[in-house]
Each structure stands twice: as C-alpha cells, then as structure tokens.
Amino acid sequence: MNLTRNQIIIIGIAGLIVLFFVLLLLGVIPGLKKQGGGGFGLSTGSQNELNFWGVSEADDSNAIQLIIEEYSLIDKNTRINYRRFDDTDVYEKTLLNALATGQAPDIFMFHSSWLPKHYDKVTPVPETFLPLSQFRQLFPTVVEQDFVLNGKVYALPLYIDTLALLYNKDIFDAKYIALMPKTWQEFQNLIPQLRQINILNQIIKPAAALGGSEKNINSASNLLSLLMLQFGSQMIDQYGKINFGSQGLSALNFYLQFANPSSPYYTWNNNLRYSLDSFSEGSTAIIFNYASSLPLIKAKNPYLNIGVSLMLQPFDSVQGTPINYANYWGLSVSNQSRNSNLAWNFIFSATTNPQISEIYLQAVKKPPGLRSLIEKYKNDPELGVFTRQALTARSWRQPDSAVVKQTFSSMIELILSGRLGPEQALRQAENEINELYR
C-alpha cells in the first residue's frame, strides 16, 4: 500500500510520541521516577546519595560496609557514603558541630543513652511505616525504653550488649569451684576462696573487680546503675527528677563493701591495676563486663581461658524476673536529611532484615537485638549469655551519660577517700545530674 507524504509524517510523529513515553516510563528520560525522600519504596530513577556516620565501637571490623553492599543489591539507585570515627567522644562532638552548621549526615549511629539529649536532632520513624505495636514485636523492652519517646521511634538497634560475669576458668578449676554463682549472696560466699591476701590484709590477687571507681574498673558506673535497678530504685521520680531513693543508697553501700578493708568481702582497691589488664594477665578471677570487652581481653592474652556466666541477681529474684543492663548502638536519621524516608528504608533493612543483620553481627561478634535472632543465638557458646539477657535488660534515662559516668566515679572516690559519707555523696550526685536538666 502506497502512503501519501502526509500519512508518512503522521505515522512518524505518532511513533516518536510512543517512543518518548516508553523511554519516560523506563526512566531513561527523567520525569516519572520516584525521588529519594518521596516514600519508603525503593527509588527507581536517578542516583540518590546518603551520608552515613558511625563509630568504631559499633563497627570495629568494617561490618557496616558489608550491610551497605547488601542494601545496594536491593536498591541499586542509592549510593551510601560511610565515614567511621575511631573515638566516640570525637564522633559525638563532630556530629553536634555538623548539626549546628547544617552539614549533618543523613544517617548516624545513635547510642542507647542518647535519647534525652539528642532526640530533637532526629526525624522519627513515620508511624505508618513502623507502628509501635510492630516495633515491640521486633525488639526487646529495653529498646523501647531507650529509643521511644511519646510513642515515636527515634532509632533502631544494630545489636544489644549486656553486662555479664566473665571469669577465669583456670582459677575456678584450681579452687575446685564447679558451679558458678547465680546470686550476689553466692558470689559473696566465694570471695574468701577466690581472693589472695597477705597477713597485712593486702590484696595480692583480687576475687573480682568490684567496689571501685572508673579509675581502675571498666564500666564501674554501669555496674552501679545495674545494682540500683536490681535493688528497686526508680532512678527518676514522678516529677522527672533524678532520685535514687533509699534503694539506691542500699545498692551503693552494697557496692562499696567490696572495696572496704574492714569488710569480710574486701577484694578491690584503687591501687590495683586496671580491671581489663588485671583480668587479662590472670590476676583477677572475675570481672563484670560486656561482650564487646572479649576481643580486647583476647588481644591482650589470646591464651586466657575465659568463661561467661549470667549476670548475678539479688537474693530474692532468682526465681523471678532477672534485671540486666544493656549498652549498645542503633541507627537514626538526622532531622536535616532531605532523604529521610530513603534513609529510614536503609536502616529498616539493616536492622530488621534477619539475613542482613546477621551479616553485620557475625562480622562484629556482638549479640543480636532482633527478637528472631535472639531466639537463634540464645544458646550460642560465646554470645548466648549476652543474647538471652537482652530480653530482661532495663535502663534509665540519663540526661548525659558521659556526665553520669563521671559523677558516679567521683562519688565513689569521695566515699572511699573518706571525704564524704555514702548518703551525702549520693545526694550530691543527684543534684549534679539534675543540674543538667536546666
């Protein structure tokens, strides 16, 4: 069939129109692609870019890069630029400066104690994407205590680490101690058997690193916080002020007895070597610390025969619900991000997808925070104890964890030096922490 010149022109124009719309739908021509901040679905058009800041405390083996690579298989149009800081204090200061100058990253690591002082710098998860009811099904109670405020979720956990009892198996075997203590009372009864003292009541080898300040006990302030919670302190009163109460004072006195030379349970003083070093060299039988301390100890002494046991509980709670103490990092989205939905999409993938989360956990050797993985790892020979304890971990909202740590440490030193009595020192610490709210 012969076509006229006008017919050929009309068919050509129609073909060009069809081709244009085909290219438009395929995203070759910009126009119908979804922008990075437009929803929680994956982007399908031009390249999106997210900046992500983290700290080596939660990424000591470049594990974050592994989950970024996994995510790139899901969303090929999003590029994530990752920057890692080696020092936690430097990281927080640099992050605050970036937020103050409008140069904050889209995604940043958010510590489990940061909510009171940094929640206003975060874009919370939209409730339509992650309802609180679903959040509770995914993570243990402590995550809600640490990352939820007024029903809004401000971060999701990469892992959950908890304080546990770490012990030297060789020392326990040499002392013919076959069963690990489960209560603080059982632990007290073991101290005379585990410690070594001379005729002058001077400690040669401590039974445990307990009773001193941060000066020579790693995580001393966290251990004291745990004891306060175990003794029943609410930590914060009905008016929102720090108030450790009589239970907090009882916990403090209980803690201090282990550094009191006149106590039958005396086993530590501030003249002894730093707890991680003393334990690593085989001088101290027990320390209370996190799973994150294990690589540090093994680096100091690869041949140390380390055992891990459940954290000690108060005398009357063995048959009830244990109380444990958590310390961990999560991921959050800056309120300056222009791609907040896309940033949350990455975080949701990294923390709630068991396959991707497990890649990270295996690289960093830390216990999981996702309930489905807690079930999987609860009997793991190295991480099982820490993993199970996540389900019963609790926390209290500290206005500034760094200041609380220093305040607790100073309080302990004031008492041990005789400059203040326990009650006076505790009330002074309450006042100093309450000043932070002003």
ZILINRA-V688579 format. One record per pair of residues at least 12 apart in sequence whose C-alpha atoms are under 10 Angstrom apart, sorted by the first residue. I is the first residue (numbers start at 0). J is the second residue. Records with the same first field share a line. If there is no record, write none. Layout:
# ZILINRA-V688579
I: J ; J
This chain:
# ZILINRA-V688579
24: 44
25: 43 ; 44
26: 43 ; 44 ; 45
27: 44 ; 45
28: 44 ; 45
29: 44 ; 45
30: 44
31: 43 ; 44
32: 44 ; 45
33: 45
34: 46 ; 47 ; 338 ; 340 ; 341
35: 47 ; 48 ; 49 ; 76 ; 77 ; 337 ; 338 ; 339 ; 340 ; 341 ; 342 ; 344
36: 336 ; 337 ; 338 ; 339 ; 340 ; 341 ; 342 ; 343
37: 337 ; 338 ; 339 ; 340 ; 341
38: 128 ; 338 ; 339 ; 340 ; 341 ; 343 ; 344
39: 125 ; 128 ; 339 ; 340 ; 341 ; 342 ; 343 ; 344 ; 345 ; 347
40: 74 ; 340 ; 341 ; 344
41: 73 ; 74 ; 75 ; 76 ; 77 ; 340 ; 341 ; 344 ; 345
42: 74 ; 75 ; 76 ; 77 ; 341
43: 74 ; 75 ; 76 ; 77
44: 75 ; 76 ; 77
45: 75 ; 76 ; 77
46: 74 ; 75 ; 76 ; 77 ; 78
47: 74 ; 75 ; 76 ; 77 ; 78 ; 79 ; 338 ; 341
48: 76 ; 77 ; 78 ; 79 ; 80 ; 105 ; 338 ; 341 ; 342
49: 77 ; 78 ; 79 ; 80 ; 81 ; 104 ; 105 ; 106 ; 336 ; 337 ; 338 ; 339 ; 341 ; 342 ; 345
50: 78 ; 79 ; 80 ; 81 ; 82 ; 103 ; 104 ; 105 ; 106 ; 107 ; 336 ; 342
51: 63 ; 79 ; 80 ; 81 ; 82 ; 83 ; 103 ; 104 ; 105 ; 106 ; 107 ; 108 ; 330 ; 331 ; 332 ; 333 ; 342
52: 80 ; 81 ; 82 ; 83 ; 84 ; 90 ; 94 ; 103 ; 104 ; 105 ; 106 ; 107 ; 108 ; 109 ; 330
53: 81 ; 82 ; 83 ; 84 ; 85 ; 87 ; 90 ; 91 ; 94 ; 106 ; 107 ; 108 ; 109 ; 328 ; 329 ; 330
54: 82 ; 83 ; 84 ; 85 ; 86 ; 87 ; 88 ; 89 ; 90 ; 91 ; 107 ; 108 ; 109 ; 328
55: 83 ; 84 ; 85 ; 86 ; 87 ; 90
56: 83 ; 84 ; 85 ; 86 ; 87 ; 291 ; 327 ; 328 ; 363
57: 83 ; 85 ; 87 ; 108 ; 110 ; 157 ; 158 ; 291 ; 327 ; 328 ; 329 ; 359 ; 363 ; 365
58: 83 ; 84 ; 85 ; 328 ; 359 ; 360 ; 362 ; 363
59: 83 ; 85 ; 362 ; 363 ; 364
60: 359 ; 362 ; 363 ; 364
61: 83 ; 359 ; 362 ; 363
62: 358 ; 359 ; 360 ; 361 ; 362 ; 363
63: 81 ; 82 ; 83 ; 157 ; 349 ; 356 ; 358 ; 359 ; 360 ; 362 ; 363
64: 79 ; 80 ; 81 ; 82 ; 359
65: 355 ; 358 ; 359 ; 362
66: 345 ; 346 ; 348 ; 349 ; 350 ; 354 ; 355 ; 356 ; 357 ; 358 ; 359
67: 79 ; 80 ; 81 ; 345 ; 348 ; 349 ; 355
68: 355
69: 348 ; 349 ; 354 ; 355 ; 358
70: 344 ; 345 ; 346 ; 348 ; 349 ; 355
71: 345
73: 345 ; 348
74: 344 ; 345
77: 341 ; 342 ; 345
79: 105 ; 106 ; 342 ; 345
80: 104 ; 105 ; 106
81: 104 ; 106 ; 107
82: 104 ; 107
83: 108
87: 110
88: 401
90: 108
91: 108 ; 109 ; 110
94: 107 ; 108
95: 117 ; 120
98: 120 ; 333 ; 334 ; 335
99: 120
101: 335 ; 336
102: 335 ; 336
103: 120 ; 332 ; 333 ; 334 ; 335 ; 336
104: 332 ; 333 ; 334 ; 335 ; 336
105: 121 ; 122 ; 331 ; 332 ; 333 ; 334 ; 335 ; 336 ; 337 ; 338 ; 339 ; 341 ; 342 ; 343
106: 121 ; 330 ; 331 ; 332 ; 333 ; 334 ; 335 ; 336 ; 338 ; 339 ; 342 ; 343 ; 345 ; 346
107: 121 ; 154 ; 329 ; 330 ; 331 ; 332 ; 333 ; 342 ; 346
108: 154 ; 155 ; 156 ; 157 ; 328 ; 329 ; 330 ; 331 ; 332
109: 121 ; 146 ; 153 ; 154 ; 155 ; 156 ; 157 ; 327 ; 328 ; 329 ; 330 ; 331 ; 332
110: 145 ; 146 ; 154 ; 156 ; 326 ; 327 ; 328 ; 329 ; 330 ; 331 ; 400
111: 141 ; 142 ; 144 ; 145 ; 146 ; 154 ; 155 ; 156 ; 159 ; 325 ; 326 ; 327 ; 328 ; 329 ; 330 ; 394 ; 396 ; 400
112: 144 ; 145 ; 146 ; 325 ; 326 ; 327 ; 328 ; 394 ; 395 ; 396 ; 397 ; 398 ; 399 ; 400 ; 401
113: 145 ; 146 ; 328 ; 396 ; 397 ; 398 ; 399 ; 400
114: 144 ; 145 ; 146 ; 147 ; 148 ; 153 ; 154 ; 396 ; 397 ; 398 ; 399
115: 145 ; 146 ; 148 ; 396 ; 397 ; 398 ; 399 ; 400 ; 436
116: 396 ; 397 ; 398 ; 399 ; 400 ; 435 ; 436
117: 153 ; 398 ; 399
118: 146 ; 147 ; 148 ; 152 ; 153 ; 154 ; 331 ; 333 ; 334
119: 153 ; 333 ; 334
120: 153 ; 331 ; 332 ; 333 ; 334 ; 335
121: 152 ; 153 ; 154 ; 331 ; 332 ; 333 ; 334 ; 335 ; 336 ; 339
122: 151 ; 152 ; 153 ; 154 ; 331 ; 332 ; 333 ; 334 ; 335 ; 336 ; 339 ; 340 ; 343
123: 146 ; 147 ; 148 ; 151 ; 152 ; 153 ; 154 ; 331 ; 332 ; 333 ; 334 ; 339 ; 343
124: 151 ; 152 ; 153 ; 154 ; 155 ; 331 ; 332 ; 339 ; 340 ; 343 ; 344 ; 347
125: 151 ; 152 ; 153 ; 339 ; 340 ; 343
126: 150 ; 151 ; 152
128: 340 ; 343 ; 344 ; 347
129: 151 ; 152 ; 347
130: 150 ; 151 ; 152
131: 143 ; 147 ; 150 ; 151 ; 152
134: 147 ; 152 ; 155 ; 351
135: 370
136: 369 ; 370 ; 371
137: 350 ; 351 ; 368 ; 369 ; 370 ; 371 ; 372
138: 155 ; 156 ; 159 ; 351 ; 367 ; 368 ; 369 ; 370 ; 371 ; 373 ; 389 ; 390
139: 159 ; 368 ; 369 ; 370 ; 373 ; 389 ; 390 ; 391 ; 392 ; 393
140: 389 ; 390 ; 391 ; 392 ; 393 ; 394
141: 159 ; 323 ; 324 ; 325 ; 326 ; 368 ; 389 ; 390 ; 391 ; 392 ; 393 ; 394 ; 395
142: 154 ; 155 ; 156 ; 159 ; 325 ; 327 ; 329 ; 368 ; 389 ; 390 ; 392 ; 393 ; 394
143: 155 ; 393 ; 394
144: 392 ; 393 ; 394 ; 395 ; 396
145: 325 ; 326 ; 327 ; 329 ; 393 ; 394 ; 395 ; 396 ; 397
146: 329 ; 331
152: 331
153: 329 ; 330 ; 331 ; 332 ; 333
154: 328 ; 329 ; 330 ; 331 ; 332 ; 343 ; 346 ; 347
155: 328 ; 329 ; 330 ; 331 ; 343 ; 346 ; 347 ; 349 ; 350 ; 351 ; 368 ; 369
156: 327 ; 328 ; 329 ; 330 ; 331 ; 346 ; 347 ; 349 ; 350 ; 351 ; 367 ; 368 ; 369
157: 327 ; 328 ; 329 ; 330 ; 346 ; 349 ; 350 ; 351 ; 356 ; 357 ; 359 ; 360 ; 365 ; 366 ; 367 ; 368 ; 369
158: 326 ; 327 ; 328 ; 329 ; 350 ; 356 ; 357 ; 359 ; 360 ; 363 ; 364 ; 365 ; 366 ; 367 ; 368 ; 369 ; 373 ; 386 ; 389
159: 289 ; 290 ; 324 ; 325 ; 326 ; 327 ; 328 ; 329 ; 365 ; 366 ; 367 ; 368 ; 369 ; 373 ; 385 ; 386 ; 388 ; 389 ; 390 ; 392
160: 288 ; 289 ; 290 ; 291 ; 324 ; 325 ; 326 ; 327 ; 328 ; 365 ; 366 ; 367 ; 368 ; 382 ; 385 ; 386 ; 388 ; 389 ; 392
161: 287 ; 288 ; 289 ; 290 ; 291 ; 309 ; 310 ; 323 ; 324 ; 325 ; 326 ; 327 ; 366 ; 384 ; 385 ; 386 ; 387 ; 388 ; 389 ; 391 ; 392 ; 393
162: 218 ; 221 ; 222 ; 225 ; 286 ; 287 ; 288 ; 289 ; 290 ; 291 ; 309 ; 310 ; 311 ; 323 ; 324 ; 325 ; 326 ; 384 ; 385 ; 388 ; 389 ; 392
163: 222 ; 286 ; 287 ; 288 ; 289 ; 290 ; 307 ; 308 ; 309 ; 310 ; 311 ; 323 ; 324 ; 325 ; 384 ; 385 ; 388
164: 179 ; 180 ; 181 ; 207 ; 285 ; 286 ; 287 ; 288 ; 289 ; 306 ; 307 ; 308 ; 309 ; 310 ; 311 ; 384 ; 385
165: 207 ; 278 ; 284 ; 285 ; 286 ; 287 ; 288 ; 289 ; 290 ; 292 ; 293 ; 305 ; 306 ; 307 ; 308 ; 309 ; 310
166: 179 ; 206 ; 207 ; 278 ; 281 ; 283 ; 284 ; 285 ; 286 ; 287 ; 304 ; 305 ; 306 ; 307 ; 308
167: 278 ; 279 ; 281 ; 282 ; 283 ; 284 ; 285 ; 286 ; 303 ; 304 ; 305 ; 306 ; 307
168: 284 ; 285 ; 303 ; 304 ; 305 ; 306 ; 307
169: 281 ; 284 ; 303 ; 304 ; 305 ; 306
170: 193 ; 206 ; 281 ; 282 ; 283 ; 284 ; 285 ; 304
171: 192 ; 193 ; 284 ; 285 ; 306
173: 193
174: 192 ; 193
175: 192
176: 189 ; 192 ; 193
179: 306 ; 307 ; 308 ; 309 ; 311
180: 308 ; 309 ; 310 ; 311 ; 312
181: 308 ; 309 ; 310 ; 311 ; 312 ; 313 ; 314 ; 317
182: 309 ; 310 ; 311 ; 312 ; 313 ; 314 ; 315 ; 316 ; 317
183: 253 ; 310 ; 311 ; 312 ; 313 ; 314
184: 311 ; 312 ; 313 ; 314
185: 311 ; 312 ; 313 ; 314
186: 206 ; 207 ; 264 ; 311 ; 312
187: 206 ; 257 ; 263 ; 264 ; 265
188: 263 ; 264
189: 206 ; 264
190: 205 ; 206 ; 207 ; 257 ; 263 ; 264 ; 265 ; 266 ; 284
191: 205 ; 206 ; 263 ; 264 ; 265 ; 266
192: 206
193: 205 ; 206 ; 207 ; 266 ; 283 ; 284 ; 285
194: 206 ; 207 ; 264 ; 265 ; 266 ; 267 ; 282 ; 283 ; 284
195: 266 ; 282 ; 283
196: 265 ; 266
200: 260 ; 261 ; 265 ; 266
201: 260 ; 265 ; 266 ; 267 ; 268
202: 260 ; 265 ; 266 ; 267 ; 268 ; 270 ; 271
203: 266 ; 267 ; 271 ; 282 ; 283
204: 266 ; 267 ; 271 ; 277 ; 281 ; 282 ; 283 ; 284
205: 265 ; 266 ; 267 ; 268 ; 271 ; 274 ; 277 ; 278 ; 282 ; 283 ; 284 ; 285
206: 257 ; 264 ; 265 ; 266 ; 267 ; 282 ; 283 ; 284 ; 285 ; 286
207: 257 ; 265 ; 266 ; 267 ; 274 ; 277 ; 278 ; 282 ; 283 ; 284 ; 285 ; 286 ; 287
208: 257 ; 258 ; 266 ; 267 ; 268 ; 271 ; 272 ; 273 ; 274 ; 275 ; 277 ; 278 ; 283 ; 284 ; 285 ; 286 ; 287
209: 222 ; 223 ; 254 ; 255 ; 256 ; 257 ; 258 ; 265 ; 266 ; 267 ; 268 ; 274 ; 285 ; 286 ; 287
210: 222 ; 223 ; 251 ; 252 ; 253 ; 254 ; 255 ; 256 ; 257 ; 258 ; 259 ; 265 ; 266 ; 267 ; 268 ; 269 ; 411 ; 415
211: 223 ; 254 ; 255 ; 256 ; 257 ; 258 ; 259 ; 266 ; 267 ; 268 ; 269 ; 270 ; 271 ; 274 ; 408 ; 411 ; 412 ; 415
212: 255 ; 258 ; 268 ; 269 ; 404 ; 405 ; 407 ; 408 ; 409 ; 410 ; 411 ; 412 ; 413 ; 415
213: 269 ; 273 ; 274 ; 404 ; 405 ; 407 ; 408 ; 409 ; 411 ; 412
214: 269 ; 270 ; 271 ; 272 ; 273 ; 274 ; 405 ; 408 ; 409 ; 411 ; 412
215: 267 ; 268 ; 269 ; 270 ; 271 ; 272 ; 273 ; 274 ; 275 ; 276 ; 277
216: 267 ; 268 ; 269 ; 271 ; 272 ; 273 ; 274 ; 275 ; 276 ; 277 ; 286 ; 287 ; 288 ; 408
217: 273 ; 274 ; 275 ; 276 ; 286 ; 287 ; 288 ; 289 ; 292
218: 274 ; 286 ; 287 ; 288 ; 289 ; 404 ; 408
219: 254 ; 274 ; 287 ; 288 ; 404 ; 407 ; 408 ; 411
220: 400 ; 403 ; 404 ; 405 ; 406 ; 407 ; 408 ; 411
221: 287 ; 288 ; 324 ; 325 ; 326 ; 394 ; 400 ; 403 ; 404 ; 407
222: 254 ; 287 ; 288 ; 323 ; 324
223: 247 ; 250 ; 251 ; 253 ; 254 ; 255 ; 404 ; 407 ; 408 ; 411
224: 243 ; 247 ; 250 ; 251 ; 324 ; 394 ; 395 ; 403 ; 404 ; 407
225: 250 ; 312 ; 322 ; 323 ; 324 ; 325 ; 392 ; 393 ; 394 ; 395
226: 246 ; 247 ; 249 ; 250 ; 251 ; 253 ; 254 ; 311 ; 312 ; 313 ; 322 ; 323 ; 324
227: 243 ; 244 ; 245 ; 246 ; 247 ; 248 ; 249 ; 250 ; 251 ; 253 ; 254
228: 243 ; 246 ; 247 ; 250 ; 322 ; 323 ; 324 ; 393 ; 394 ; 395
229: 246 ; 247 ; 250 ; 311 ; 312 ; 313 ; 314 ; 316 ; 321 ; 322 ; 323 ; 324 ; 393
230: 245 ; 246 ; 247 ; 248 ; 249 ; 250 ; 251 ; 253 ; 312 ; 313 ; 314 ; 322
231: 243 ; 244 ; 245 ; 246 ; 247 ; 249 ; 250 ; 322
232: 244 ; 245 ; 246 ; 247 ; 248 ; 249 ; 250
233: 246 ; 247 ; 395
234: 246 ; 247 ; 394 ; 395 ; 396 ; 397 ; 429
235: 395 ; 396 ; 397 ; 429 ; 433
239: 433 ; 436
240: 429 ; 430 ; 432 ; 433 ; 434 ; 436
241: 396 ; 397 ; 398 ; 426 ; 428 ; 429 ; 430 ; 431 ; 432 ; 433 ; 434 ; 436
242: 425 ; 426 ; 428 ; 429 ; 430 ; 432 ; 433
243: 425 ; 426 ; 428 ; 429
244: 422 ; 425 ; 426 ; 429
245: 422
247: 422 ; 425
248: 421 ; 422 ; 423 ; 424 ; 425 ; 426
249: 421 ; 422
251: 410 ; 411 ; 421 ; 422 ; 425
252: 421 ; 422
254: 411
255: 267 ; 411 ; 414 ; 415 ; 421
258: 415
259: 415
266: 283
267: 283
268: 415
269: 412 ; 415
274: 286 ; 287 ; 288
275: 287 ; 288 ; 292 ; 293 ; 295 ; 296 ; 299
276: 295 ; 296 ; 299 ; 300
277: 296
278: 296 ; 299 ; 300 ; 303 ; 305
279: 293 ; 295 ; 296 ; 297 ; 298 ; 299 ; 300 ; 301 ; 302 ; 303 ; 304 ; 305
280: 296 ; 299 ; 300 ; 302 ; 303
281: 300 ; 303 ; 304
284: 305
285: 305 ; 306 ; 307
287: 307 ; 308 ; 310 ; 311
288: 307 ; 310
289: 307 ; 324 ; 325 ; 326 ; 327 ; 365 ; 366 ; 385
290: 307 ; 364 ; 365 ; 366 ; 381 ; 382 ; 384 ; 385 ; 386
291: 326 ; 327 ; 363 ; 364 ; 365 ; 366
293: 305 ; 307 ; 364 ; 365 ; 381
294: 363 ; 364
305: 381
306: 380 ; 381
307: 380 ; 381 ; 382 ; 383 ; 384 ; 385
308: 383 ; 384 ; 385
309: 321 ; 323 ; 383 ; 384 ; 385 ; 387 ; 388
310: 322 ; 323 ; 324 ; 384 ; 385 ; 388
311: 323
320: 391
321: 388 ; 390 ; 391 ; 392 ; 393
322: 388 ; 389 ; 390 ; 391 ; 392 ; 393 ; 394
323: 385 ; 388 ; 389 ; 390 ; 391 ; 392 ; 393 ; 394
324: 388 ; 389 ; 391 ; 392 ; 393 ; 394 ; 395
325: 385 ; 388 ; 389 ; 390 ; 391 ; 392 ; 393 ; 394
326: 389 ; 392 ; 393 ; 394
327: 365 ; 366 ; 368
329: 346 ; 350 ; 368
330: 342 ; 343 ; 345 ; 346 ; 347 ; 349 ; 350
331: 343 ; 346
332: 346
350: 367 ; 368 ; 369
351: 368 ; 369 ; 370 ; 371 ; 372
352: 369 ; 371 ; 372
353: 367 ; 369 ; 370 ; 371 ; 372
354: 372
356: 368 ; 369 ; 372
357: 369 ; 372
360: 372
364: 381 ; 382
365: 381 ; 382 ; 385 ; 386
366: 379 ; 381 ; 382 ; 383 ; 384 ; 385 ; 386 ; 387 ; 388 ; 389
367: 382 ; 383 ; 385 ; 386 ; 387 ; 389
368: 386 ; 389 ; 390
369: 386 ; 389
370: 386 ; 389 ; 390
372: 386
373: 385 ; 386 ; 387 ; 388 ; 389 ; 390
374: 386 ; 387
377: 389
397: 432 ; 433 ; 435 ; 436
398: 432 ; 433 ; 434 ; 435 ; 436
399: 432 ; 435 ; 436
400: 432
402: 431 ; 432 ; 435
403: 428 ; 429 ; 431 ; 432 ; 435
405: 428
406: 424 ; 425 ; 427 ; 428 ; 429 ; 431 ; 432
407: 424 ; 425 ; 428 ; 429 ; 432
408: 428
409: 424 ; 428
410: 423 ; 424 ; 425 ; 426 ; 427 ; 428
411: 424 ; 425
412: 424
